Amino acid sequence: MPGLHTEVVGTGRPDFAFLHGLFGRGRNWTGIAQGLAAQGHTSVLFDLPNHGASGWTGEFSYPQMAEAVGDELRLRLGSAARLNVVGHSMGGKVAMLLALSRPELVSGLAVVDIAPAVSEGVDGFGPLIEALRSVDLAGLTSRGQAEATLKPLIPDPGVRQFLLQNLRVRRHPGHPGASQWYWQPNLDLLEASLDRVAGWPDPGTAVYPGPVWWLAGELSDYVAQRYVPAMRALFPELHQVVIPGAGHWVHADNPQAVIDAIADLAASAQLRG
Protein backbone atom coordinates (compact mmCIF):
# COMPACT_ATOMS: atom_id res chain seq x y z
CA MET A 1 0.00 0.00 0.00
CA PRO A 2 1.57 3.33 -1.05
CA GLY A 3 2.09 6.23 1.33
CA LEU A 4 -0.83 8.57 1.90
CA HIS A 5 -0.89 12.29 1.18
CA THR A 6 -1.93 14.37 4.17
CA GLU A 7 -2.40 18.04 5.03
CA VAL A 8 -2.49 19.60 8.48
CA VAL A 9 -4.88 22.37 9.52
CA GLY A 10 -4.03 24.12 12.78
CA THR A 11 -0.91 24.17 14.89
CA GLY A 12 0.54 21.62 17.24
CA ARG A 13 -0.12 17.94 17.60
CA PRO A 14 -3.18 16.74 15.64
CA ASP A 15 -6.14 15.52 17.62
CA PHE A 16 -8.44 14.92 14.62
CA ALA A 17 -8.03 12.82 11.49
CA PHE A 18 -10.45 13.19 8.56
CA LEU A 19 -11.20 10.53 5.93
CA HIS A 20 -13.16 11.56 2.83
CA GLY A 21 -15.69 9.72 0.70
CA LEU A 22 -15.62 8.28 -2.82
CA PHE A 23 -14.05 10.70 -5.35
CA GLY A 24 -13.29 13.12 -2.55
CA ARG A 25 -10.02 14.29 -1.05
CA GLY A 26 -8.82 15.49 2.32
CA ARG A 27 -9.31 19.14 1.37
CA ASN A 28 -13.08 18.56 1.30
CA TRP A 29 -12.87 18.86 5.08
CA THR A 30 -10.80 22.05 5.20
CA GLY A 31 -13.71 24.26 6.27
CA ILE A 32 -14.65 21.91 9.12
CA ALA A 33 -11.01 21.65 10.20
CA GLN A 34 -10.66 25.44 10.18
CA GLY A 35 -13.74 25.71 12.37
CA LEU A 36 -12.19 23.25 14.81
CA ALA A 37 -8.85 25.08 14.63
CA ALA A 38 -10.64 28.19 15.93
CA GLN A 39 -11.46 26.10 19.01
CA GLY A 40 -7.85 25.02 19.48
CA HIS A 41 -7.93 21.70 17.60
CA THR A 42 -5.47 20.53 14.95
CA SER A 43 -6.53 18.19 12.17
CA VAL A 44 -4.78 15.96 9.65
CA LEU A 45 -6.67 15.54 6.37
CA PHE A 46 -6.06 12.31 4.46
CA ASP A 47 -6.20 11.57 0.76
CA LEU A 48 -7.17 7.90 0.77
CA PRO A 49 -5.57 5.45 -1.70
CA ASN A 50 -6.59 5.94 -5.35
CA HIS A 51 -7.76 9.49 -4.57
CA GLY A 52 -6.24 12.95 -4.52
CA ALA A 53 -2.45 13.04 -4.30
CA SER A 54 -2.14 9.57 -2.74
CA GLY A 55 -0.84 6.60 -4.69
CA TRP A 56 -2.83 4.00 -6.58
CA THR A 57 -3.23 0.35 -5.62
CA GLY A 58 -3.92 -2.87 -7.49
CA GLU A 59 -7.14 -3.61 -5.63
CA PHE A 60 -9.79 -1.91 -3.54
CA SER A 61 -9.76 -3.10 0.07
CA TYR A 62 -11.30 -1.47 3.13
CA PRO A 63 -9.09 -3.42 5.56
CA GLN A 64 -5.97 -2.39 3.65
CA MET A 65 -7.04 1.26 3.64
CA ALA A 66 -7.67 1.15 7.39
CA GLU A 67 -4.24 -0.39 7.89
CA ALA A 68 -2.61 2.30 5.73
CA VAL A 69 -4.29 5.09 7.72
CA GLY A 70 -3.25 3.47 11.00
CA ASP A 71 0.34 3.09 9.81
CA GLU A 72 0.44 6.74 8.73
CA LEU A 73 -0.90 7.89 12.11
CA ARG A 74 1.68 5.78 13.92
CA LEU A 75 4.44 7.09 11.66
CA ARG A 76 3.38 10.72 12.26
CA LEU A 77 2.61 10.57 15.96
CA GLY A 78 4.64 7.67 17.30
CA SER A 79 3.62 5.30 20.06
CA ALA A 80 1.32 7.91 21.64
CA ALA A 81 -0.84 8.25 18.52
CA ARG A 82 -4.47 8.65 19.59
CA LEU A 83 -6.96 10.86 17.75
CA ASN A 84 -10.61 11.50 17.08
CA VAL A 85 -11.18 9.92 13.67
CA VAL A 86 -13.89 11.33 11.40
CA GLY A 87 -14.92 9.44 8.27
CA HIS A 88 -17.55 10.29 5.68
CA SER A 89 -19.23 7.70 3.45
CA MET A 90 -16.44 5.45 2.08
CA GLY A 91 -14.09 7.08 4.58
CA GLY A 92 -16.58 6.28 7.33
CA LYS A 93 -16.21 2.58 6.59
CA VAL A 94 -12.43 2.95 6.71
CA ALA A 95 -12.75 4.81 10.02
CA MET A 96 -14.98 2.12 11.52
CA LEU A 97 -12.55 -0.63 10.57
CA LEU A 98 -9.63 1.38 11.94
CA ALA A 99 -11.39 1.77 15.29
CA LEU A 100 -12.27 -1.92 15.40
CA SER A 101 -8.84 -3.20 14.36
CA ARG A 102 -6.57 -0.64 16.08
CA PRO A 103 -8.61 0.92 18.90
CA GLU A 104 -5.48 2.21 20.61
CA LEU A 105 -5.20 4.84 17.85
CA VAL A 106 -8.78 6.12 18.18
CA SER A 107 -9.87 8.21 21.16
CA GLY A 108 -13.25 8.92 19.56
CA LEU A 109 -14.99 8.07 16.31
CA ALA A 110 -17.37 10.10 14.14
CA VAL A 111 -19.07 8.10 11.39
CA VAL A 112 -20.66 10.51 8.92
CA ASP A 113 -23.69 9.41 6.88
CA ILE A 114 -22.78 5.78 6.34
CA ALA A 115 -23.57 2.48 8.03
CA PRO A 116 -21.83 -0.90 8.46
CA ALA A 117 -23.87 -2.37 5.63
CA VAL A 118 -24.13 -2.44 1.83
CA SER A 119 -24.57 1.14 0.59
CA GLU A 120 -27.10 1.12 -2.22
CA GLY A 121 -26.39 4.72 -3.22
CA VAL A 122 -22.95 3.80 -4.60
CA ASP A 123 -24.61 2.44 -7.75
CA GLY A 124 -25.20 6.03 -8.83
CA PHE A 125 -21.46 6.60 -9.24
CA GLY A 126 -21.25 4.34 -12.31
CA PRO A 127 -22.87 6.88 -14.67
CA LEU A 128 -20.78 9.64 -13.09
CA ILE A 129 -17.58 7.78 -13.92
CA GLU A 130 -18.76 7.31 -17.50
CA ALA A 131 -19.44 11.04 -17.67
CA LEU A 132 -15.87 11.78 -16.57
CA ARG A 133 -14.57 9.42 -19.24
CA SER A 134 -16.47 11.38 -21.88
CA VAL A 135 -14.14 14.36 -21.43
CA ASP A 136 -11.54 14.41 -24.21
CA LEU A 137 -8.45 14.92 -22.08
CA ALA A 138 -6.08 14.92 -25.06
CA GLY A 139 -7.92 17.83 -26.69
CA LEU A 140 -8.78 19.67 -23.49
CA THR A 141 -7.60 23.28 -23.20
CA SER A 142 -9.36 24.47 -20.03
CA ARG A 143 -11.37 23.38 -17.02
CA GLY A 144 -14.31 25.35 -18.40
CA GLN A 145 -14.28 23.20 -21.51
CA ALA A 146 -14.48 20.08 -19.34
CA GLU A 147 -17.37 21.54 -17.37
CA ALA A 148 -19.24 22.30 -20.60
CA THR A 149 -18.88 18.66 -21.61
CA LEU A 150 -20.10 17.43 -18.22
CA LYS A 151 -22.99 19.87 -17.76
CA PRO A 152 -25.61 17.91 -19.77
CA LEU A 153 -24.44 14.63 -18.22
CA ILE A 154 -24.20 15.90 -14.62
CA PRO A 155 -26.79 18.69 -14.34
CA ASP A 156 -26.39 19.17 -10.57
CA PRO A 157 -23.77 21.95 -10.28
CA GLY A 158 -22.69 20.86 -6.80
CA VAL A 159 -21.98 17.29 -7.89
CA ARG A 160 -20.29 18.55 -11.07
CA GLN A 161 -17.94 20.85 -9.16
CA PHE A 162 -17.24 18.12 -6.59
CA LEU A 163 -16.07 15.81 -9.38
CA LEU A 164 -14.20 18.51 -11.31
CA GLN A 165 -11.92 19.04 -8.30
CA ASN A 166 -10.28 15.81 -9.43
CA LEU A 167 -9.26 17.24 -12.82
CA ARG A 168 -5.61 18.27 -12.85
CA VAL A 169 -3.05 19.55 -15.34
CA ARG A 170 0.69 18.90 -15.41
CA ARG A 171 3.64 19.23 -17.74
CA HIS A 172 3.43 16.69 -20.52
CA PRO A 173 6.22 14.13 -19.97
CA GLY A 174 6.78 13.58 -23.69
CA HIS A 175 6.32 17.10 -25.01
CA PRO A 176 8.33 19.87 -23.28
CA GLY A 177 6.31 23.03 -22.93
CA ALA A 178 2.99 21.23 -23.40
CA SER A 179 0.37 20.46 -20.76
CA GLN A 180 -1.42 17.22 -19.99
CA TRP A 181 -4.84 17.00 -18.29
CA TYR A 182 -5.66 13.96 -16.15
CA TRP A 183 -8.06 12.65 -13.53
CA GLN A 184 -6.38 12.08 -10.17
CA PRO A 185 -8.58 9.19 -8.95
CA ASN A 186 -7.96 5.70 -10.26
CA LEU A 187 -11.10 5.60 -12.43
CA ASP A 188 -10.46 2.10 -13.81
CA LEU A 189 -10.05 0.50 -10.40
CA LEU A 190 -12.88 2.39 -8.73
CA GLU A 191 -15.33 1.64 -11.54
CA ALA A 192 -14.43 -2.06 -11.43
CA SER A 193 -14.73 -2.08 -7.63
CA LEU A 194 -18.05 -0.30 -7.04
CA ASP A 195 -19.49 -3.45 -5.49
CA ARG A 196 -16.62 -3.50 -2.98
CA VAL A 197 -17.00 0.22 -2.35
CA ALA A 198 -20.66 -0.37 -1.58
CA GLY A 199 -19.94 -3.41 0.56
CA TRP A 200 -18.93 -3.89 4.17
CA PRO A 201 -16.31 -6.49 5.12
CA ASP A 202 -16.97 -8.81 8.05
CA PRO A 203 -15.18 -7.25 11.05
CA GLY A 204 -15.38 -10.46 13.08
CA THR A 205 -16.02 -10.20 16.80
CA ALA A 206 -14.23 -6.90 17.37
CA VAL A 207 -15.99 -4.19 19.39
CA TYR A 208 -14.83 -0.60 19.78
CA PRO A 209 -15.46 0.60 23.36
CA GLY A 210 -14.89 4.35 22.90
CA PRO A 211 -17.37 7.13 22.17
CA VAL A 212 -18.94 7.07 18.71
CA TRP A 213 -20.92 9.92 17.18
CA TRP A 214 -23.04 8.70 14.26
CA LEU A 215 -23.93 11.69 12.10
CA ALA A 216 -26.72 11.38 9.54
CA GLY A 217 -28.03 13.96 7.10
CA GLU A 218 -31.70 14.67 7.71
CA LEU A 219 -32.40 14.38 3.98
CA SER A 220 -30.09 11.44 3.29
CA ASP A 221 -31.09 7.80 2.89
CA TYR A 222 -27.64 6.34 3.59
CA VAL A 223 -28.47 5.85 7.29
CA ALA A 224 -31.71 4.12 8.34
CA GLN A 225 -33.03 2.84 11.65
CA ARG A 226 -32.67 -0.75 10.43
CA TYR A 227 -28.89 -0.30 10.69
CA VAL A 228 -28.95 0.68 14.36
CA PRO A 229 -28.65 -2.87 15.83
CA ALA A 230 -25.59 -3.68 13.70
CA MET A 231 -24.03 -0.33 14.51
CA ARG A 232 -24.65 -0.66 18.24
CA ALA A 233 -23.27 -4.22 18.29
CA LEU A 234 -19.93 -2.90 17.00
CA PHE A 235 -20.02 0.42 18.84
CA PRO A 236 -21.93 0.11 22.14
CA GLU A 237 -21.19 3.73 23.16
CA LEU A 238 -23.19 5.03 20.21
CA HIS A 239 -24.66 8.53 20.08
CA GLN A 240 -26.87 9.39 17.09
CA VAL A 241 -26.89 12.92 15.65
CA VAL A 242 -29.16 14.10 12.84
CA ILE A 243 -27.76 17.08 10.91
CA PRO A 244 -30.70 19.36 9.99
CA GLY A 245 -31.28 20.19 6.35
CA ALA A 246 -28.36 18.07 5.16
CA GLY A 247 -28.17 15.41 2.50
CA HIS A 248 -25.35 12.91 2.09
CA TRP A 249 -22.65 15.62 1.92
CA VAL A 250 -23.48 16.81 5.41
CA HIS A 251 -20.25 18.79 5.91
CA ALA A 252 -21.07 20.91 2.85
CA ASP A 253 -24.79 21.27 3.58
CA ASN A 254 -24.60 22.25 7.26
CA PRO A 255 -20.97 22.78 8.28
CA GLN A 256 -21.64 24.49 11.60
CA ALA A 257 -23.80 21.65 12.87
CA VAL A 258 -21.05 19.20 11.90
CA ILE A 259 -18.38 21.29 13.65
CA ASP A 260 -20.51 21.43 16.80
CA ALA A 261 -21.15 17.68 16.79
CA ILE A 262 -17.52 16.77 16.22
CA ALA A 263 -16.37 19.18 18.94
CA ASP A 264 -18.82 17.45 21.31
CA LEU A 265 -17.23 14.12 20.40
CA ALA A 266 -13.78 15.45 21.25
CA ALA A 267 -15.02 16.74 24.61
CA SER A 268 -16.58 13.35 25.40
CA ALA A 269 -13.41 11.50 24.41
CA GLN A 270 -11.31 13.81 26.58
CA LEU A 271 -13.53 13.21 29.59
CA ARG A 272 -13.05 9.46 29.17
CA GLY A 273 -9.30 9.89 28.93
C-alpha positions as a printed Julia matrix, in Angstrom:
273×3 Matrix{Float64}:
   0.0     0.0     0.0
   1.57    3.33   -1.05
   2.09    6.23    1.33
  -0.83    8.57    1.9
  -0.89   12.29    1.18
  -1.93   14.37    4.17
  -2.4    18.04    5.03
  -2.49   19.6     8.48
  -4.88   22.37    9.52
  -4.03   24.12   12.78
  -0.91   24.17   14.89
   0.54   21.62   17.24
  -0.12   17.94   17.6
  -3.18   16.74   15.64
  -6.14   15.52   17.62
  -8.44   14.92   14.62
  -8.03   12.82   11.49
 -10.45   13.19    8.56
 -11.2    10.53    5.93
 -13.16   11.56    2.83
 -15.69    9.72    0.7
 -15.62    8.28   -2.82
 -14.05   10.7    -5.35
 -13.29   13.12   -2.55
 -10.02   14.29   -1.05
  -8.82   15.49    2.32
  -9.31   19.14    1.37
 -13.08   18.56    1.3
 -12.87   18.86    5.08
 -10.8    22.05    5.2
 -13.71   24.26    6.27
 -14.65   21.91    9.12
 -11.01   21.65   10.2
 -10.66   25.44   10.18
 -13.74   25.71   12.37
 -12.19   23.25   14.81
  -8.85   25.08   14.63
 -10.64   28.19   15.93
 -11.46   26.1    19.01
  -7.85   25.02   19.48
  -7.93   21.7    17.6
  -5.47   20.53   14.95
  -6.53   18.19   12.17
  -4.78   15.96    9.65
  -6.67   15.54    6.37
  -6.06   12.31    4.46
  -6.2    11.57    0.76
  -7.17    7.9     0.77
  -5.57    5.45   -1.7
  -6.59    5.94   -5.35
  -7.76    9.49   -4.57
  -6.24   12.95   -4.52
  -2.45   13.04   -4.3
  -2.14    9.57   -2.74
  -0.84    6.6    -4.69
  -2.83    4.0    -6.58
  -3.23    0.35   -5.62
  -3.92   -2.87   -7.49
  -7.14   -3.61   -5.63
  -9.79   -1.91   -3.54
  -9.76   -3.1     0.07
 -11.3    -1.47    3.13
  -9.09   -3.42    5.56
  -5.97   -2.39    3.65
  -7.04    1.26    3.64
  -7.67    1.15    7.39
  -4.24   -0.39    7.89
  -2.61    2.3     5.73
  -4.29    5.09    7.72
  -3.25    3.47   11.0
   0.34    3.09    9.81
   0.44    6.74    8.73
  -0.9     7.89   12.11
   1.68    5.78   13.92
   4.44    7.09   11.66
   3.38   10.72   12.26
   2.61   10.57   15.96
   4.64    7.67   17.3
   3.62    5.3    20.06
   1.32    7.91   21.64
  -0.84    8.25   18.52
  -4.47    8.65   19.59
  -6.96   10.86   17.75
 -10.61   11.5    17.08
 -11.18    9.92   13.67
 -13.89   11.33   11.4
 -14.92    9.44    8.27
 -17.55   10.29    5.68
 -19.23    7.7     3.45
 -16.44    5.45    2.08
 -14.09    7.08    4.58
 -16.58    6.28    7.33
 -16.21    2.58    6.59
 -12.43    2.95    6.71
 -12.75    4.81   10.02
 -14.98    2.12   11.52
 -12.55   -0.63   10.57
  -9.63    1.38   11.94
 -11.39    1.77   15.29
 -12.27   -1.92   15.4
  -8.84   -3.2    14.36
  -6.57   -0.64   16.08
  -8.61    0.92   18.9
  -5.48    2.21   20.61
  -5.2     4.84   17.85
  -8.78    6.12   18.18
  -9.87    8.21   21.16
 -13.25    8.92   19.56
 -14.99    8.07   16.31
 -17.37   10.1    14.14
 -19.07    8.1    11.39
 -20.66   10.51    8.92
 -23.69    9.41    6.88
 -22.78    5.78    6.34
 -23.57    2.48    8.03
 -21.83   -0.9     8.46
 -23.87   -2.37    5.63
 -24.13   -2.44    1.83
 -24.57    1.14    0.59
 -27.1     1.12   -2.22
 -26.39    4.72   -3.22
 -22.95    3.8    -4.6
 -24.61    2.44   -7.75
 -25.2     6.03   -8.83
 -21.46    6.6    -9.24
 -21.25    4.34  -12.31
 -22.87    6.88  -14.67
 -20.78    9.64  -13.09
 -17.58    7.78  -13.92
 -18.76    7.31  -17.5
 -19.44   11.04  -17.67
 -15.87   11.78  -16.57
 -14.57    9.42  -19.24
 -16.47   11.38  -21.88
 -14.14   14.36  -21.43
 -11.54   14.41  -24.21
  -8.45   14.92  -22.08
  -6.08   14.92  -25.06
  -7.92   17.83  -26.69
  -8.78   19.67  -23.49
  -7.6    23.28  -23.2
  -9.36   24.47  -20.03
 -11.37   23.38  -17.02
 -14.31   25.35  -18.4
 -14.28   23.2   -21.51
 -14.48   20.08  -19.34
 -17.37   21.54  -17.37
 -19.24   22.3   -20.6
 -18.88   18.66  -21.61
 -20.1    17.43  -18.22
 -22.99   19.87  -17.76
 -25.61   17.91  -19.77
 -24.44   14.63  -18.22
 -24.2    15.9   -14.62
 -26.79   18.69  -14.34
 -26.39   19.17  -10.57
 -23.77   21.95  -10.28
 -22.69   20.86   -6.8
 -21.98   17.29   -7.89
 -20.29   18.55  -11.07
 -17.94   20.85   -9.16
 -17.24   18.12   -6.59
 -16.07   15.81   -9.38
 -14.2    18.51  -11.31
 -11.92   19.04   -8.3
 -10.28   15.81   -9.43
  -9.26   17.24  -12.82
  -5.61   18.27  -12.85
  -3.05   19.55  -15.34
   0.69   18.9   -15.41
   3.64   19.23  -17.74
   3.43   16.69  -20.52
   6.22   14.13  -19.97
   6.78   13.58  -23.69
   6.32   17.1   -25.01
   8.33   19.87  -23.28
   6.31   23.03  -22.93
   2.99   21.23  -23.4
   0.37   20.46  -20.76
  -1.42   17.22  -19.99
  -4.84   17.0   -18.29
  -5.66   13.96  -16.15
  -8.06   12.65  -13.53
  -6.38   12.08  -10.17
  -8.58    9.19   -8.95
  -7.96    5.7   -10.26
 -11.1     5.6   -12.43
 -10.46    2.1   -13.81
 -10.05    0.5   -10.4
 -12.88    2.39   -8.73
 -15.33    1.64  -11.54
 -14.43   -2.06  -11.43
 -14.73   -2.08   -7.63
 -18.05   -0.3    -7.04
 -19.49   -3.45   -5.49
 -16.62   -3.5    -2.98
 -17.0     0.22   -2.35
 -20.66   -0.37   -1.58
 -19.94   -3.41    0.56
 -18.93   -3.89    4.17
 -16.31   -6.49    5.12
 -16.97   -8.81    8.05
 -15.18   -7.25   11.05
 -15.38  -10.46   13.08
 -16.02  -10.2    16.8
 -14.23   -6.9    17.37
 -15.99   -4.19   19.39
 -14.83   -0.6    19.78
 -15.46    0.6    23.36
 -14.89    4.35   22.9
 -17.37    7.13   22.17
 -18.94    7.07   18.71
 -20.92    9.92   17.18
 -23.04    8.7    14.26
 -23.93   11.69   12.1
 -26.72   11.38    9.54
 -28.03   13.96    7.1
 -31.7    14.67    7.71
 -32.4    14.38    3.98
 -30.09   11.44    3.29
 -31.09    7.8     2.89
 -27.64    6.34    3.59
 -28.47    5.85    7.29
 -31.71    4.12    8.34
 -33.03    2.84   11.65
 -32.67   -0.75   10.43
 -28.89   -0.3    10.69
 -28.95    0.68   14.36
 -28.65   -2.87   15.83
 -25.59   -3.68   13.7
 -24.03   -0.33   14.51
 -24.65   -0.66   18.24
 -23.27   -4.22   18.29
 -19.93   -2.9    17.0
 -20.02    0.42   18.84
 -21.93    0.11   22.14
 -21.19    3.73   23.16
 -23.19    5.03   20.21
 -24.66    8.53   20.08
 -26.87    9.39   17.09
 -26.89   12.92   15.65
 -29.16   14.1    12.84
 -27.76   17.08   10.91
 -30.7    19.36    9.99
 -31.28   20.19    6.35
 -28.36   18.07    5.16
 -28.17   15.41    2.5
 -25.35   12.91    2.09
 -22.65   15.62    1.92
 -23.48   16.81    5.41
 -20.25   18.79    5.91
 -21.07   20.91    2.85
 -24.79   21.27    3.58
 -24.6    22.25    7.26
 -20.97   22.78    8.28
 -21.64   24.49   11.6
 -23.8    21.65   12.87
 -21.05   19.2    11.9
 -18.38   21.29   13.65
 -20.51   21.43   16.8
 -21.15   17.68   16.79
 -17.52   16.77   16.22
 -16.37   19.18   18.94
 -18.82   17.45   21.31
 -17.23   14.12   20.4
 -13.78   15.45   21.25
 -15.02   16.74   24.61
 -16.58   13.35   25.4
 -13.41   11.5    24.41
 -11.31   13.81   26.58
 -13.53   13.21   29.59
 -13.05    9.46   29.17
  -9.3     9.89   28.93
